[in-house]
């Protein structure tokens, strides 16, 4: 067997092939040994032929002297002494400007915190390889990354409820914003992928910490949109890695906008609010990729945006003197189109394997693919629930709503707990949507699954989601008051992610 490069530490140390099952691989399970996955920074390590010493041999500056069979040394003619004394050079430490605490936070991000923002090992590796070198050159991104790492570290120490008041996290966020404002004015940095990555990381930090106030996480998404527009207007490109870093950031933006449209109570972010539903759904000519960053397909994301746009057009703030009969008919028509789109996607995917972005499926085991299929199905049923509840105003107790609630819980249970690097990390949104409509018996299952989700991935916003569900269950006026009406009444701006 060949040596594993992305497997657990024990298999790598023993130079054995690792099946990379989590939380414990097959070899460690059989041996009854502790199984641990970790990412290590390694410096240097060039092949001999490419090293400076090896290059000397190739140019004839060295001679190979074999003094015994199989044993040799390299020799060279004596050179004249230098006219000036040679200075000894020290290896460059890329983290030399950081304090020991900051180095520890960056190390925690590389090995632990990055696992909850990725569904598999390959994605975690790509994120770290793209973000960390850029963060070392961009102060706003560096401090935002440290804030995200500190939030996860605080939650690991059972302090999820105190994240928003933690002075260290607040200081990192403030420093990131301070440098962000300065970098936006710098013509050499303005419009770069580094600033877009900062907006993304600040947004994740706000959401993970459980932000509920307007203009917190939402402001960073709007800012990311403005930065992307500025780059597009200049025709700027940043080809990094196989997909390109910009393409990765584009995927993040489209997906977070889609989740906001599915569960938020504010106006849709972006330019989909005024578009016809059909153009919103059918605007993609490329394959319907199952995005391994978020756990749902590209076309399903378009359905999410369609739901948000239709719901906002029927929102009381957009009506003059109540909802006209023509507007109500339009909403029901849009609901029918959206449901038909979801059902068609479900039928198509039932008889085929999902399509992933190029280069992704080669790094996924059959178990990971199975979990991604279940995760996507949970999001499909989340869309059906929102179509029934937000657009058609169907009672929560209706058979069609309850069938989707139960299927979401089944999909989540079949994926099972994981500390990271699994579609399990993406299930806060489907669980929350199911929880809003769950009956008494299923509410207990939602409690258990959300508690387990928080205890494994340690994202404070998961605990915030459970807290809001408990509040919604006890304070809901009646069955007709949906989650979005409750958000309006409580004046929260919350995304269960």
Order of alpha helices (4+ residues) and beta strands (2+ residues): alpha-alpha-alpha-beta-beta-alpha-alpha-alpha-alpha-alpha-alpha-alpha-alpha-beta-beta-alpha-alpha-alpha-alpha-alpha-alpha-alpha-alpha
